Amino acid sequence: MQSENPLVADLVKLANAAAGTFAGMTREARDGARERMREAFGGLDFVSREEFDAVRDMAARAREDSEQLAARLDALEAKLAREG
C-alpha cells in the first residue's frame, strides 16, 4: 500500500536525489584520483618484465666474467711473483 502523504513522498524524493548525488560524487572522486595517479606516474619510466629479466641476466653474466678475470689476474700475478 502506497502512502499518499506528500511529506513522505518528498522525503523519498530527497533520499533518492541524495543517493544519486552521492553516487555522482563518488564517481567524480574516483575519476579525479585516477587522473592524479596518471599524472604522477606519467613522468616515470617503467620497463617491461622481459626487459628487466634481460638486463638482470646480462648483469649476472658480467659478474661471472669479472670473477673469472679476477681469478686469472690473481694467477698471473702469482706466477710473476714466483718467476721474479
Sequence and secondary structure as in RCSB ss.txt:
>XXXX:A:sequence
MQSENPLVADLVKLANAAAGTFAGMTREARDGARERMREAFGGLDFVSREEFDAVRDMAARAREDSEQLAARLDA
LEAKLAREG
>XXXX:A:secstr
     HHHHHHHHHHHHHHHHHHHHHHHHHHHHHHHHHHHHHTS    HHHHHHHHHHHHHHHHHHHHHHHHHHH
HHHHHHHH 
